[in-house]
Amino acid sequence: MPERLDMARLRDEPNLWLATTRPDGRPHLTPIWFVFVEGRFYVCTTSNAVKTRNVRANATASVSLESGNQPMIVEGTARVIERPYPQAVAAEFLRKFEWELDSEPEYDVLIEVAPTRWLRW
């Protein structure tokens, strides 16, 4: 992680943009709630979502915080995590969004993005 990383933004901003690639090469970009735990980004979604299918086929992904005035873009390797979710991730979703991940069964997977490159302007 870069030394000058704005941890407050990673802790408190609610949404990021997640970019994945469809099997035919077309990009897929979606805004989604996230948490940042132990140097990795996590989003909770459904196993049949386009982003989940994309990550299963191609592990490359990018994320960006919402503000175009303070860009923070990360390239990384993604993977799908099924239940049980890591306790630290579930606890951070509860702190940040007051959302117990297990309370909604349709949200049955996490996507984890492990950064390989940080981009800032």
N, C-alpha and C positions, 0 to 999 in steps of 0.2 A: 504494500500500500504506500502511496506517496506520503511524505512527511506532512505536507500542508493540507491534508484531507480535512474537509469540513464535516466533522463527525456529528455536529448538531443537525445538519441537513439530513444526513443519513439516518439519524435517530428519529427525527421529527416530521420530515416531509411525508405526506401520505401516499403519493403516487409516483410511479415511474413509468416510463415507456419501455416495453419489452419488445425487442426485435428478434424474430426467428425466421427461418427459411423453410418454405414449403418444399416438398420433395421435387417439384418441377422447377425449383430455383426462384420462384417468386417470393418477395419478402412479405412478412406478416408483422404488423406493428400494432400494439395494443397498450392502452393505459391500464394500470392495475395497481391495487394496494400492494405494498411491500414492507418487509422488515429487513434490516441489515444486522446479521448476527455472526460474530467471530470471523469477520472479513468476507462474508458471502451474502448475496442477495437471495431472498426467498419470496415467492409469490404462491398463493394458494389458489387452486383452480380445480377444474373437473378433468377426469381422465379422458373425456371425449372432446375436449377443447382443441381448437386448431393449434394453439401454441404447444399443447402437450404432445399432440401427434408429431408436430414439427421437431420438437426436442428429441423425441424417441428416434427419429430418422436422421437427425443432424444435430450434433451437440454444440454447435457454435451458436452464440447469442450475443446480443448487445443490450445494454440498458442505459437509460438516460433519465436523470431527474427532470422534472417538468420545466423548470425555468430556462428559457432560452437566453435570458440575460446573465445567468450564472451557469454556463454549461458544465456538466459533469457527466461524462460519457465513459462507459466501461465496456470493453470487449471481454468475452469470457467463454468458459466451457459450462454447458448446462447439463443437468440431469434431472430425472423425475424421481421423486421420493414418495413412496406410498406409506400409509399408516403402519405402525405408529410413528407420529412425527417426533423429531427431536424436541425434547422438553424445553430447551432454551428458545427454540423458534416459536413453539406454542405460547410460551410465557411472554415473548415479545409481541406477538399478535394481540394477546390479551391486554398488555400494557398500552400499546399504541392505539388500538381500535376498540378495546373492550369487547373483543370477539373471541369466544372459545371455539377453536377450530373444529372440535369434535361435535359441536352443537348443530352443524349443518352437514348431514351425510353426503349430500351431492358434491360438496367440495372435498374430493377424495384424494387429491395429490398435491404435493408441493413441487414447484420447479425451483431448483437451486442454481444460481449462476455464480461460479467461482471466477473472479477476475483474473485475466491474464495480461490486460493492458488498460491503464487509466489514461483518459484524455481530458484535458482541461484547457480553457483559453482564458 
